Amino acid sequence: MSIIESHNITLYGGNDPYKIVLRPLSDAYLPYLYKWNADPEVLYWSEGDDVTSYPPEIVHQIYGGSLQETLYFAIEVNGETIGDCRLQRM
């Protein structure tokens, strides 16, 4: 069973020299998510200074939500995965 419910939407953008692609987040990206969510510096910029690490169980809760409200993407620049983002209904 998958942890991350994926979708089939890929978004392309960017200007030369940068090629930016938002790819559907899937379980294949879990190693990145574990690494980023265990890095205090990454979390400082995304969560503030009160969170220093999220264990895998919390990562599963964060990214394992329903696609009805939120679409998760891996951000790639020039073929390198550099982060993740989400689009959600407001």
C-alpha positions, 0 to 999 in steps of 0.5 A: 500500500502506498503512503503518498496518494499520487496524481497525474498532473505535471506542471512545466515552467521556468525560463532559460537557463532554468527548467522547472518541473513540478512532478506528482509526489509519490512514494519514490520521493520518500527518501528525500522527504525523510531527509528534508524533514529531519534537517533543522535548517530546512524546517526552520525556513518552512516551519519556523524555529519551533520544529527541528525534526519530523520522524518518518511517522509524521512525514507519512501523516503530512504527505499521506492526506487525501488528494481531494484537498491537496496535490503534492509535487516534487520540485525539479530544477534542471533535472535535480529534485530540490524540494516539494510543494503543494497546491490546495483548495482554499 
